[in-house]
Amino acid sequence: MNRDNTARTWELVMVGDGLHRITANAQADMARLLDLNPAISHLTVEIDGTSVHVARDWPSDRMEEADRLIDRIASSGVSAIVVHPRQDHPPRRVTADK
């Protein structure tokens, strides 16, 4: 369980030099920041001339489940479902006939 008692479907992933200099409290605060503001795609933390990339990472089974849910919604009688990603990708329109 994380520090603020909320369940997350994702994990905090950090890549780069200087990982050992990021405290557990700072990691918890970054995770909470990403929880509070879903518009943030990732963070870059700078430490004495090095940088650490911080982002959310979802287990692959979650992504597969999300894809199955999109397909199920599309085949539930709606005309289409349009999925809008947060990044600079175009929306994806899914219909029952795909």
N, CA, C and O atoms as a GROMACS GRO file, in nm:
protein
  392
    1MET      N    1   0.086  -0.118   0.000
    1MET     CA    2   0.000   0.000   0.000
    1MET      C    3   0.089   0.123   0.000
    1MET      O    4   0.192   0.126   0.069
    2ASN      N    5   0.052   0.222  -0.076
    2ASN     CA    6   0.133   0.342  -0.080
    2ASN      C    7   0.101   0.435   0.035
    2ASN      O    8   0.006   0.412   0.110
    3ARG      N    9   0.179   0.536   0.048
    3ARG     CA   10   0.176   0.625   0.163
    3ARG      C   11   0.041   0.693   0.185
    3ARG      O   12   0.003   0.718   0.299
    4ASP      N   13  -0.031   0.724   0.079
    4ASP     CA   14  -0.156   0.797   0.094
    4ASP      C   15  -0.279   0.706   0.089
    4ASP      O   16  -0.392   0.755   0.077
    5ASN      N   17  -0.259   0.576   0.099
    5ASN     CA   18  -0.367   0.477   0.110
    5ASN      C   19  -0.459   0.472  -0.012
    5ASN      O   20  -0.575   0.433   0.001
    6THR      N   21  -0.410   0.509  -0.129
    6THR     CA   22  -0.489   0.493  -0.250
    6THR      C   23  -0.431   0.379  -0.332
    6THR      O   24  -0.309   0.361  -0.339
    7ALA      N   25  -0.519   0.303  -0.392
    7ALA     CA   26  -0.474   0.192  -0.476
    7ALA      C   27  -0.437   0.247  -0.614
    7ALA      O   28  -0.511   0.326  -0.672
    8ARG      N   29  -0.324   0.206  -0.664
    8ARG     CA   30  -0.279   0.249  -0.797
    8ARG      C   31  -0.281   0.129  -0.890
    8ARG      O   32  -0.251   0.016  -0.850
    9THR      N   33  -0.316   0.154  -1.014
    9THR     CA   34  -0.308   0.049  -1.115
    9THR      C   35  -0.175   0.054  -1.186
    9THR      O   36  -0.149  -0.027  -1.275
   10TRP      N   37  -0.090   0.148  -1.149
   10TRP     CA   38   0.039   0.166  -1.214
   10TRP      C   39   0.149   0.172  -1.109
   10TRP      O   40   0.123   0.183  -0.989
   11GLU      N   41   0.273   0.162  -1.158
   11GLU     CA   42   0.390   0.173  -1.070
   11GLU      C   43   0.472   0.294  -1.112
   11GLU      O   44   0.468   0.335  -1.228
   12LEU      N   45   0.546   0.349  -1.019
   12LEU     CA   46   0.639   0.456  -1.050
   12LEU      C   47   0.766   0.394  -1.105
   12LEU      O   48   0.824   0.304  -1.044
   13VAL      N   49   0.809   0.441  -1.222
   13VAL     CA   50   0.933   0.390  -1.280
   13VAL      C   51   1.030   0.508  -1.292
   13VAL      O   52   0.991   0.616  -1.336
   14MET      N   53   1.154   0.484  -1.254
   14MET     CA   54   1.257   0.587  -1.260
   14MET      C   55   1.379   0.531  -1.332
   14MET      O   56   1.424   0.420  -1.302
   15VAL      N   57   1.431   0.607  -1.428
   15VAL     CA   58   1.545   0.563  -1.507
   15VAL      C   59   1.646   0.678  -1.515
   15VAL      O   60   1.608   0.792  -1.542
   16GLY      N   61   1.772   0.647  -1.491
   16GLY     CA   62   1.876   0.747  -1.506
   16GLY      C   63   1.981   0.738  -1.397
   16GLY      O   64   1.971   0.655  -1.307
   17ASP      N   65   2.081   0.825  -1.408
   17ASP     CA   66   2.186   0.831  -1.306
   17ASP      C   67   2.133   0.907  -1.185
   17ASP      O   68   2.047   0.994  -1.198
   18GLY      N   69   2.183   0.874  -1.070
   18GLY     CA   70   2.145   0.946  -0.949
   18GLY      C   71   2.022   0.892  -0.880
   18GLY      O   72   1.967   0.957  -0.791
   19LEU      N   73   1.977   0.773  -0.920
   19LEU     CA   74   1.858   0.715  -0.856
   19LEU      C   75   1.874   0.702  -0.705
   19LEU      O   76   1.779   0.722  -0.629
   20HIS      N   77   1.995   0.670  -0.662
   20HIS     CA   78   2.022   0.650  -0.520
   20HIS      C   79   2.006   0.779  -0.439
   20HIS      O   80   1.998   0.775  -0.317
   21ARG      N   81   2.000   0.894  -0.507
   21ARG     CA   82   1.986   1.022  -0.436
   21ARG      C   83   1.842   1.065  -0.420
   21ARG      O   84   1.815   1.167  -0.358
   22ILE      N   85   1.748   0.989  -0.476
   22ILE     CA   86   1.606   1.024  -0.463
   22ILE      C   87   1.548   0.948  -0.345
   22ILE      O   88   1.544   0.825  -0.345
   23THR      N   89   1.505   1.021  -0.244
   23THR     CA   90   1.457   0.960  -0.120
   23THR      C   91   1.322   0.891  -0.140
   23THR      O   92   1.249   0.918  -0.236
   24ALA      N   93   1.290   0.803  -0.048
   24ALA     CA   94   1.160   0.735  -0.051
   24ALA      C   95   1.046   0.837  -0.040
   24ALA      O   96   0.942   0.820  -0.104
   25ASN      N   97   1.064   0.941   0.041
   25ASN     CA   98   0.960   1.044   0.053
   25ASN      C   99   0.941   1.119  -0.078
   25ASN      O  100   0.828   1.148  -0.117
   26ALA      N  101   1.051   1.150  -0.146
   26ALA     CA  102   1.041   1.219  -0.275
   26ALA      C  103   0.972   1.129  -0.377
   26ALA      O  104   0.891   1.177  -0.457
   27GLN      N  105   1.002   0.999  -0.376
   27GLN     CA  106   0.937   0.904  -0.466
   27GLN      C  107   0.786   0.900  -0.439
   27GLN      O  108   0.706   0.901  -0.532
   28ALA      N  109   0.749   0.896  -0.312
   28ALA     CA  110   0.607   0.895  -0.275
   28ALA      C  111   0.539   1.024  -0.319
   28ALA      O  112   0.425   1.022  -0.366
   29ASP      N  113   0.608   1.136  -0.304
   29ASP     CA  114   0.550   1.264  -0.346
   29ASP      C  115   0.535   1.271  -0.498
   29ASP      O  116   0.435   1.324  -0.548
   30MET      N  117   0.631   1.217  -0.571
   30MET     CA  118   0.620   1.217  -0.717
   30MET      C  119   0.504   1.127  -0.762
   30MET      O  120   0.431   1.162  -0.855
   31ALA      N  121   0.488   1.013  -0.698
   31ALA     CA  122   0.376   0.924  -0.731
   31ALA      C  123   0.244   0.995  -0.703
   31ALA      O  124   0.150   0.986  -0.782
   32ARG      N  125   0.235   1.062  -0.591
   32ARG     CA  126   0.112   1.135  -0.556
   32ARG      C  127   0.086   1.247  -0.655
   32ARG      O  128  -0.029   1.270  -0.694
   33LEU      N  129   0.191   1.318  -0.697
   33LEU     CA  130   0.177   1.423  -0.797
   33LEU      C  131   0.119   1.366  -0.926
   33LEU      O  132   0.029   1.426  -0.986
   34LEU      N  133   0.171   1.252  -0.970
   34LEU     CA  134   0.120   1.189  -1.092
   34LEU      C  135  -0.023   1.140  -1.073
   34LEU      O  136  -0.101   1.139  -1.169
   35ASP      N  137  -0.060   1.100  -0.951
   35ASP     CA  138  -0.199   1.064  -0.922
   35ASP      C  139  -0.290   1.186  -0.934
   35ASP      O  140  -0.398   1.178  -0.993
   36LEU      N  141  -0.246   1.297  -0.878
   36LEU     CA  142  -0.331   1.416  -0.872
   36LEU      C  143  -0.347   1.485  -1.007
   36LEU      O  144  -0.450   1.548  -1.032
   37ASN      N  145  -0.247   1.475  -1.092
   37ASN     CA  146  -0.253   1.545  -1.219
   37ASN      C  147  -0.225   1.449  -1.334
   37ASN      O  148  -0.110   1.435  -1.377
   38PRO      N  149  -0.328   1.384  -1.386
   38PRO     CA  150  -0.308   1.288  -1.495
   38PRO      C  151  -0.259   1.353  -1.624
   38PRO      O  152  -0.217   1.281  -1.715
   39ALA      N  153  -0.264   1.485  -1.635
   39ALA     CA  154  -0.215   1.552  -1.755
   39ALA      C  155  -0.062   1.548  -1.762
   39ALA      O  156  -0.005   1.570  -1.869
   40ILE      N  157   0.005   1.522  -1.651
   40ILE     CA  158   0.151   1.511  -1.650
   40ILE      C  159   0.188   1.375  -1.706
   40ILE      O  160   0.153   1.272  -1.647
   41SER      N  161   0.260   1.372  -1.818
   41SER     CA  162   0.298   1.244  -1.876
   41SER      C  163   0.422   1.186  -1.808
   41SER      O  164   0.432   1.065  -1.791
   42HIS      N  165   0.515   1.272  -1.768
   42HIS     CA  166   0.635   1.226  -1.698
   42HIS      C  167   0.706   1.346  -1.634
   42HIS      O  168   0.671   1.461  -1.659
   43LEU      N  169   0.804   1.316  -1.554
   43LEU     CA  170   0.885   1.418  -1.487
   43LEU      C  171   1.031   1.393  -1.521
   43LEU      O  172   1.070   1.280  -1.548
   44THR      N  173   1.110   1.498  -1.519
   44THR     CA  174   1.255   1.484  -1.525
   44THR      C  175   1.310   1.550  -1.400
   44THR      O  176   1.289   1.670  -1.378
   45VAL      N  177   1.380   1.474  -1.319
   45VAL     CA  178   1.439   1.524  -1.196
   45VAL      C  179   1.588   1.544  -1.222
   45VAL      O  180   1.657   1.452  -1.263
   46GLU      N  181   1.636   1.665  -1.197
   46GLU     CA  182   1.777   1.696  -1.219
   46GLU      C  183   1.851   1.695  -1.086
   46GLU      O  184   1.808   1.757  -0.989
   47ILE      N  185   1.963   1.623  -1.085
   47ILE     CA  186   2.044   1.610  -0.963
   47ILE      C  187   2.190   1.629  -1.000
   47ILE      O  188   2.250   1.543  -1.065
   48ASP      N  189   2.246   1.741  -0.960
   48ASP     CA  190   2.389   1.768  -0.981
   48ASP      C  191   2.438   1.729  -1.120
   48ASP      O  192   2.533   1.652  -1.132
   49GLY      N  193   2.375   1.781  -1.224
   49GLY     CA  194   2.421   1.757  -1.360
   49GLY      C  195   2.372   1.628  -1.423
   49GLY      O  196   2.401   1.603  -1.540
   50THR      N  197   2.301   1.546  -1.350
   50THR     CA  198   2.243   1.425  -1.407
   50THR      C  199   2.091   1.438  -1.404
   50THR      O  200   2.037   1.526  -1.338
   51SER      N  201   2.025   1.351  -1.475
   51SER     CA  202   1.879   1.357  -1.474
   51SER      C  203   1.820   1.217  -1.460
   51SER      O  204   1.880   1.117  -1.500
   52VAL      N  205   1.703   1.214  -1.401
   52VAL     CA  206   1.627   1.091  -1.380
   52VAL      C  207   1.490   1.111  -1.443
   52VAL      O  208   1.420   1.208  -1.414
   53HIS      N  209   1.452   1.018  -1.530
   53HIS     CA  210   1.320   1.020  -1.594
   53HIS      C  211   1.224   0.945  -1.502
   53HIS      O  212   1.251   0.831  -1.463
   54VAL      N  213   1.111   1.007  -1.470
   54VAL     CA  214   1.012   0.949  -1.378
   54VAL      C  215   0.878   0.943  -1.451
   54VAL      O  216   0.832   1.044  -1.505
   55ALA      N  217   0.816   0.826  -1.452
   55ALA     CA  218   0.689   0.812  -1.522
   55ALA      C  219   0.606   0.700  -1.458
   55ALA      O  220   0.651   0.629  -1.369
   56ARG      N  221   0.484   0.688  -1.508
   56ARG     CA  222   0.397   0.577  -1.469
   56ARG      C  223   0.427   0.458  -1.560
   56ARG      O  224   0.462   0.475  -1.676
   57ASP      N  225   0.412   0.340  -1.504
   57ASP     CA  226   0.428   0.219  -1.584
   57ASP      C  227   0.317   0.123  -1.545
   57ASP      O  228   0.299   0.091  -1.427
   58TRP      N  229   0.243   0.077  -1.644
   58TRP     CA  230   0.134  -0.017  -1.619
   58TRP      C  231   0.179  -0.156  -1.658
   58TRP      O  232   0.243  -0.175  -1.761
   59PRO      N  233   0.146  -0.255  -1.575
   59PRO     CA  234   0.176  -0.394  -1.614
   59PRO      C  235   0.104  -0.428  -1.744
   59PRO      O  236  -0.005  -0.377  -1.770
   60SER      N  237   0.164  -0.512  -1.826
   60SER     CA  238   0.107  -0.542  -1.958
   60SER      C  239  -0.032  -0.604  -1.948
   60SER      O  240  -0.114  -0.583  -2.036
   61ASP      N  241  -0.059  -0.680  -1.841
   61ASP     CA  242  -0.192  -0.739  -1.830
   61ASP      C  243  -0.299  -0.633  -1.811
   61ASP      O  244  -0.414  -0.653  -1.850
   62ARG      N  245  -0.264  -0.519  -1.752
   62ARG     CA  246  -0.360  -0.409  -1.738
   62ARG      C  247  -0.392  -0.349  -1.873
   62ARG      O  248  -0.508  -0.316  -1.902
   63MET      N  249  -0.291  -0.334  -1.957
   63MET     CA  250  -0.313  -0.277  -2.090
   63MET      C  251  -0.398  -0.371  -2.174
   63MET      O  252  -0.484  -0.326  -2.249
   64GLU      N  253  -0.373  -0.502  -2.162
   64GLU     CA  254  -0.453  -0.600  -2.235
   64GLU      C  255  -0.598  -0.596  -2.187
   64GLU      O  256  -0.690  -0.605  -2.268
   65GLU      N  257  -0.618  -0.584  -2.056
   65GLU     CA  258  -0.754  -0.574  -2.003
   65GLU      C  259  -0.822  -0.447  -2.053
   65GLU      O  260  -0.940  -0.450  -2.087
   66ALA      N  261  -0.747  -0.337  -2.059
   66ALA     CA  262  -0.805  -0.212  -2.110
   66ALA      C  263  -0.847  -0.228  -2.255
   66ALA      O  264  -0.955  -0.182  -2.293
   67ASP      N  265  -0.766  -0.293  -2.335
   67ASP     CA  266  -0.803  -0.317  -2.475
   67ASP      C  267  -0.929  -0.402  -2.486
   67ASP      O  268  -1.015  -0.376  -2.570
   68ARG      N  269  -0.940  -0.505  -2.401
   68ARG     CA  270  -1.060  -0.589  -2.402
   68ARG      C  271  -1.184  -0.508  -2.363
   68ARG      O  272  -1.292  -0.527  -2.420
   69LEU      N  273  -1.169  -0.417  -2.265
   69LEU     CA  274  -1.282  -0.334  -2.223
   69LEU      C  275  -1.326  -0.240  -2.335
   69LEU      O  276  -1.446  -0.221  -2.358
   70ILE      N  277  -1.230  -0.182  -2.406
   70ILE     CA  278  -1.263  -0.095  -2.518
   70ILE      C  279  -1.342  -0.174  -2.622
   70ILE      O  280  -1.444  -0.126  -2.672
   71ASP      N  281  -1.296  -0.294  -2.656
   71ASP     CA  282  -1.367  -0.378  -2.752
   71ASP      C  283  -1.507  -0.412  -2.703
   71ASP      O  284  -1.603  -0.410  -2.780
   72ARG      N  285  -1.520  -0.444  -2.574
   72ARG     CA  286  -1.651  -0.480  -2.519
   72ARG      C  287  -1.747  -0.362  -2.521
   72ARG      O  288  -1.865  -0.377  -2.552
   73ILE      N  289  -1.696  -0.243  -2.488
   73ILE     CA  290  -1.780  -0.123  -2.493
   73ILE      C  291  -1.824  -0.096  -2.636
   73ILE      O  292  -1.940  -0.062  -2.661
   74ALA      N  293  -1.730  -0.111  -2.730
   74ALA     CA  294  -1.762  -0.085  -2.871
   74ALA      C  295  -1.868  -0.181  -2.923
   74ALA      O  296  -1.947  -0.145  -3.010
   75SER      N  297  -1.871  -0.302  -2.870
   75SER     CA  298  -1.969  -0.400  -2.919
   75SER      C  299  -2.096  -0.404  -2.833
   75SER      O  300  -2.178  -0.495  -2.849
   76SER      N  301  -2.112  -0.308  -2.743
   76SER     CA  302  -2.227  -0.310  -2.652
   76SER      C  303  -2.350  -0.239  -2.707
   76SER      O  304  -2.449  -0.222  -2.636
   77GLY      N  305  -2.343  -0.197  -2.831
   77GLY     CA  306  -2.458  -0.127  -2.889
   77GLY      C  307  -2.430   0.020  -2.915
   77GLY      O  308  -2.513   0.088  -2.976
   78VAL      N  309  -2.317   0.072  -2.870
   78VAL     CA  310  -2.284   0.210  -2.903
   78VAL      C  311  -2.233   0.215  -3.047
   78VAL      O  312  -2.190   0.113  -3.101
   79SER      N  313  -2.238   0.332  -3.107
   79SER     CA  314  -2.189   0.344  -3.245
   79SER      C  315  -2.037   0.331  -3.250
   79SER      O  316  -1.982   0.266  -3.339
   80ALA      N  317  -1.970   0.394  -3.153
   80ALA     CA  318  -1.823   0.389  -3.149
   80ALA      C  319  -1.776   0.440  -3.013
   80ALA      O  320  -1.850   0.508  -2.942
   81ILE      N  321  -1.654   0.407  -2.980
   81ILE     CA  322  -1.588   0.466  -2.864
   81ILE      C  323  -1.458   0.528  -2.918
   81ILE      O  324  -1.383   0.464  -2.991
   82VAL      N  325  -1.433   0.653  -2.879
   82VAL     CA  326  -1.312   0.722  -2.923
   82VAL      C  327  -1.222   0.738  -2.801
   82VAL      O  328  -1.260   0.799  -2.701
   83VAL      N  329  -1.104   0.681  -2.812
   83VAL     CA  330  -1.007   0.682  -2.702
   83VAL      C  331  -0.907   0.794  -2.732
   83VAL      O  332  -0.842   0.795  -2.837
   84HIS      N  333  -0.895   0.888  -2.638
   84HIS     CA  334  -0.806   1.003  -2.654
   84HIS      C  335  -0.683   0.984  -2.566
   84HIS      O  336  -0.692   0.999  -2.444
   85PRO      N  337  -0.568   0.952  -2.624
   85PRO     CA  338  -0.446   0.937  -2.543
   85PRO      C  339  -0.397   1.073  -2.494
   85PRO      O  340  -0.429   1.177  -2.552
   86ARG      N  341  -0.319   1.070  -2.387
   86ARG     CA  342  -0.267   1.195  -2.331
   86ARG      C  343  -0.151   1.249  -2.412
   86ARG      O  344  -0.126   1.370  -2.411
   87GLN      N  345  -0.081   1.165  -2.482
   87GLN     CA  346   0.037   1.210  -2.556
   87GLN      C  347  -0.002   1.265  -2.691
   87GLN      O  348  -0.121   1.281  -2.721
   88ASP      N  349   0.095   1.295  -2.773
   88ASP     CA  350   0.070   1.356  -2.904
   88ASP      C  351   0.033   1.252  -3.009
   88ASP      O  352   0.087   1.253  -3.120
   89HIS      N  353  -0.057   1.163  -2.975
   89HIS     CA  354  -0.106   1.062  -3.068
   89HIS      C  355  -0.250   1.098  -3.103
   89HIS      O  356  -0.322   1.154  -3.021
   90PRO      N  357  -0.291   1.065  -3.224
   90PRO     CA  358  -0.430   1.094  -3.260
   90PRO      C  359  -0.526   1.002  -3.184
   90PRO      O  360  -0.487   0.894  -3.141
   91PRO      N  361  -0.650   1.046  -3.167
   91PRO     CA  362  -0.749   0.960  -3.103
   91PRO      C  363  -0.770   0.832  -3.183
   91PRO      O  364  -0.748   0.829  -3.304
   92ARG      N  365  -0.812   0.728  -3.114
   92ARG     CA  366  -0.838   0.598  -3.178
   92ARG      C  367  -0.989   0.573  -3.170
   92ARG      O  368  -1.045   0.569  -3.061
   93ARG      N  369  -1.053   0.556  -3.284
   93ARG     CA  370  -1.197   0.530  -3.290
   93ARG      C  371  -1.218   0.381  -3.309
   93ARG      O  372  -1.167   0.322  -3.403
   94VAL      N  373  -1.295   0.321  -3.218
   94VAL     CA  374  -1.320   0.177  -3.223
   94VAL      C  375  -1.471   0.156  -3.238
   94VAL      O  376  -1.551   0.210  -3.162
   95THR      N  377  -1.507   0.075  -3.336
   95THR     CA  378  -1.647   0.036  -3.357
   95THR      C  379  -1.658  -0.114  -3.338
   95THR      O  380  -1.558  -0.184  -3.327
   96ALA      N  381  -1.780  -0.162  -3.334
   96ALA     CA  382  -1.801  -0.306  -3.314
   96ALA      C  383  -1.736  -0.388  -3.425
   96ALA      O  384  -1.687  -0.498  -3.401
   97ASP      N  385  -1.734  -0.334  -3.546
   97ASP     CA  386  -1.672  -0.407  -3.656
   97ASP      C  387  -1.522  -0.377  -3.669
   97ASP      O  388  -1.456  -0.431  -3.757
   98LYS      N  389  -1.470  -0.294  -3.583
   98LYS     CA  390  -1.330  -0.252  -3.575
   98LYS      C  391  -1.285  -0.200  -3.708
   98LYS      O  392  -1.169  -0.160  -3.723
   0.00000   0.00000   0.00000
